[in-house]
Amino acid sequence: MDENFDRSKSFTRRAFVVGAVQGAVLAVLGGRLAWLQIVEGQKYKTLADRNRINVKMTVPSRGEVVDRFGVPLALNNQNFRVLMIPEQSEDLEKALKELSNYIELDQNAIDKVLKRAKRAASFAPVEVTDNLSWEDVAKVEVNLPDLPGMSIDVGEIRTYPLAEATAHIVGYVGAVTQSDLESSDQQVLKLPDFRIGKTGIERSYDEAIRGREGTAHMEVNVRGREVRELQKNESLSGKRLVLSIDAELQRFVQTRLGYERSASAVIMDAHTGAVYALSSFPSFDPNLFVKGIDQGRYQELSNNPAFPFNNKAISGQYPPGSTFKMITALAALESGVAKERTVVHCPGHFEYGTDKFHCWKRNGHGNVDIVEALMKSCDTYFYKLSLDIGIDRIAKTARRFGLGQTYNFDLPEERDGLIPDKDWKMAKLGQSWQPGETIVASIGQSYTQTTPLQLAVMTSRFVNGGFAVEPWLVGYEGSKLLHNKQWPSMNVNTEYLRLIKDGMDKVVDDKDGTAYASQMREPEWRFGGKTGTAQVKRISARERALNIRAGDDEWKYRHHALFVGYAPIDNPRYVCSVVIEHGGSGSGAAAPLARDLLRFTQERDPAKTEMKV
């Protein structure tokens, strides 16, 4: 009996221990369950929602770029393309070859599609081809029953209607690079067909015209396939840009430059700074870059010795030649070195020490005053005065009139040129400035470098009454007016400006003027200006003795031809600068071209019409 009692007692003790352990385990499990349900329940619910919701980005429509009259310079055209969902086609290659019976699709293109399909999820659409014509769209639509997994989709493609004529202004868009991704946190850049601005306005105003992406919250099943749309946030289109450019004038300028081998021109408003045309020739078709240019065509453009990718109007740097003489003339007047009747005798050269500096006119101009020196472009006059003025005074005047600087212009490729002085030479070359360098610099040679845009600004400041006008291109960003500025006065003596303009008027109007051959006889089209011929290589004493001219040289060694002009002559509104690379002479090549541009500009008269928002 005692034995049975002990056995029963032992069993009860074991049962108690087991029960206690089980209870403890259940308590732990229950506590954990309560923790998961009550404390962390919301966390896991959110994770579950994330697992079943796919957020897709929708590409925003890029803002248009138009001219002052609303003529499109960059716009978005419908882009019809064929998409294919791999899992809906049993034999992808067979389906693609069937498609090639209806539209152009070679084996190379088919292979590329197959590679993209292998990398993508089987349910994700893959682009087969794009930029289809209406005829191709119709062919595909009719034959869709025989093309399993394929569909027609409509997107957008950037288009540049004026092509070469506005390539250097508007620029172009291209694919996003790794560098672009690293410099931005915008997720939309990761979309495979997204494009961003690469050059021109497309680049400098990319953030404004890019827009903002939208999102679509899609419910997906366990395999990742979309089931339904839960929420949609529409994308925000990019802003529309209105430029100061006159598209018709721009087209005319580009065509006229096309008669030269390499040239550039700027036409701007002398009072407001609005740029009506800005051209560089040769150019290129920006439409080639939207989807990726053919390597052969790219190499052809890159190897062109006239550099079609360079916007010479803002980045080409040239000695200004005799167009710089207005700067030296004003420096002479302001420093008291010259007055209206100060006369210098020109025998055809100027001697300084043992050096002889030649005037372009071999037999000389005789006695000339400051107006005649500008009209006849007498080198000797400026040689003689320059030593009394000094290079630092000349450089200071040049910078006041917009040379040797950038203007925070709307295009990213702008260069600042070079206006040398004593400090510059010591800092750059470690050498002292020499008097002979001042003599040469006074007529726009030496180290001096300017851009066509700078020359247009310089001329504007001379003929607008001495106001510090600066150039601009973008007038409106959306509905926001960007330029309505009153330019400050430079406080230049108006009598000095009158004398210089009188000389520039006579360059074209007087029979002794260097551009008299380009004069327009009709009073309403009269214009003034200044010719310039910039040496590319020095003429030796032997060549000068033999009367060998730069025009006899190989093209790349010939002088650059320059002209700066304005119209109407009595009340200047429009200013133009022209540079013809290796064109020979300003009077023979650049002045006739500028005449044609100024006449057409006055016929168009873009300043009379406000920009259309």
C-alpha positions, 0 to 999 in steps of 0.5 A, a space after each residue: 500500500 505504501 508502495 502504491 502511495 509512493 508511486 502515485 505521489 511520484 506521478 503527481 509530481 512529474 505531472 505537475 512539472 510537465 504541466 508547469 513547463 507546458 504552461 510556461 511554454 504556452 505563456 511565452 507563445 501567448 505573450 509573443 503572439 500578443 506582442 506581434 498582434 498588439 504591439 507590432 501588428 501595425 508594422 507587419 500590416 504595413 510591410 504586407 501592404 508594401 509587398 502587395 503595392 507597386 508604385 510606378 512612376 509616370 513620365 512628365 511631359 517636357 515643356 515646349 520651347 517657342 520663339 517670341 511669336 509662339 513658333 515651336 523650337 522644341 516640342 513633343 510629338 506623339 511617339 507610336 511604338 510597339 510593346 511586347 509582353 514576353 509571357 504572352 507569346 509562346 515563341 518570341 522570336 517567331 512573333 518578332 519575325 512575323 512583325 517584320 513582315 509588316 514593318 521594318 525590323 531587321 535581325 539585328 533589331 530582333 536580337 536586341 529585343 530578345 536580349 532586353 526581354 531576357 533581362 526583364 520580368 516576363 510580365 513587363 512590357 519590352 519596347 520593340 520599336 518606336 517612332 512609327 508612321 501612321 501607316 506602320 501603326 495601321 499595319 500593326 493594328 490590323 495584324 495584332 491577332 497574329 502578333 501574340 503579346 504585342 500592342 501599340 503604345 503612345 508616348 512622346 519624342 522630343 522634336 526640333 522643327 528648325 533643326 540645324 537653324 536653332 541647334 546651338 540655341 535650343 540644344 538637344 536632349 539625350 539619355 541619362 548617364 551614370 554621372 547624371 544619376 549621381 548628381 540628382 536624387 530624382 527617381 524619374 531619371 532611372 526610367 530607361 526612356 527618360 531624356 534630359 537636356 544635354 546642350 543649349 537651353 535644353 540643358 541650362 533650363 532642364 530643371 524648369 522644363 523637365 516637369 515632375 513625375 507622377 505616380 500610380 499605386 498598383 496592386 500586384 499579385 504574388 507573382 508581381 503582376 498588376 491587378 488593379 490601380 489603387 491611387 494615381 498622382 498625375 505628373 506635372 508638365 514642364 514649364 513653357 519657355 518663350 525665347 526672344 528669338 525670331 525664328 524666321 530671322 534665325 532661319 535667314 541668318 543661318 541660311 546666309 551664313 551657309 555661303 561661308 565655310 565657317 562663320 557666326 553672327 549675333 543680332 540683338 536689341 541695343 536697348 533691351 538686350 533681347 537676342 533676336 538671332 544667334 547663329 553658328 555655321 556649320 551646324 548639326 541636326 539635334 534630332 539625330 541625338 534624341 534617340 542616339 546618333 549613329 556612330 559614323 555620323 557622329 564621327 563625321 561631324 566631330 572630324 569636321 575642321 569647321 567644328 559644327 558642335 561649337 557654338 562660335 557665337 558665344 564660345 568662338 574667341 577671336 582677335 577683334 581687329 579694327 572693331 576694337 578701335 572704338 574702345 581705343 578712341 573712347 579711351 583716348 577721349 576720356 583720358 584727354 589724349 585726343 580731342 575732336 580735332 586732334 590730327 595724326 599724320 599717317 605715312 603708312 607706318 608708325 616707328 617706335 625705336 627700331 620697330 616699324 608698325 605698318 598701317 593696312 594702307 601701304 601709302 598711308 592716309 595722310 592727316 586724319 582726326 578721330 572721326 576720319 581715323 574710324 571711318 578709314 580705319 587708320 592704324 597709325 592714328 591709334 598706334 600713336 595715341 595708344 602709348 600716351 593712353 597706356 594699356 591699363 586704361 585701354 583694358 579698363 575701357 574694354 571691360 566697361 563695354 562688355 569685353 573679357 567677361 561672361 554675362 550669365 547668359 542663358 546658354 552654358 557654353 559661353 566663354 569670356 575671351 581675354 582683355 590683357 593688361 600689365 597685371 595679366 601678363 605678369 601673372 600669366 607669363 611672368 613678364 613685364 608688359 612692353 610698349 610695342 604690345 600696347 601699340 598692337 593691342 590698340 588695333 585689336 591684335 596682341 593677346 586680345 580675344 573676344 566673342 561675337 556676342 561680346 562684340 554685339 554687346 560692345 556695339 550696343 553700349 556705344 549706340 544706345 547712349 551708353 547704357 550697360 545692356 546685357 544679352 538674354 534669350 529666355 523671356 518667359 518661364 511659364 507665366 513668369 517674366 524673366 527680363 524687364 530690366 532698366 539697364 544702368 547708365 555707364 555715365 559716358 560723355 555723350 559728346 564722345 559717343 557722338 564722335 565715335 558713332 559719327 565715325 561708324 556712320 561714315 564707315 558705310 556712308 562716306 565714299 572713303 569709308 571701309 564699308 562704303 561698297 556695302 552701302 544701301 542706297 535706300 534711306 530707310 535701310 541705311 546702317 553704320 558699323 565698323 569693319 575689322 580684319 584680324 590677323 591669324 599669322 603675322 605678315 613678314 617684311 618680305 611678304 609685305 615687300 612683295 605685296 603678298 596678301 593673306 588671301 593668298 594663304 592656305 584657308 586656315 592661315 587667312 585673316 578673320 573677317 569681322 563687322 559690327 553694325 547697327 540700324 536704323 542709322 539715325 536711331 539705332 535699335 538693332 545691332 549685329 556682329 559678324 565673324 567669318 573665320 579666315 574670311 579675308 577682310 571685314 570690308 570684303 566679306 563680313 560687311 556685305 553679310 552684315 548688310 543683308 542681315 540688318 536689312 532683313 532684321 529691319 523688314 521683320 522688325 521683331 522689336 515692335 511685337 511683344 513676346 507671346 506668353 
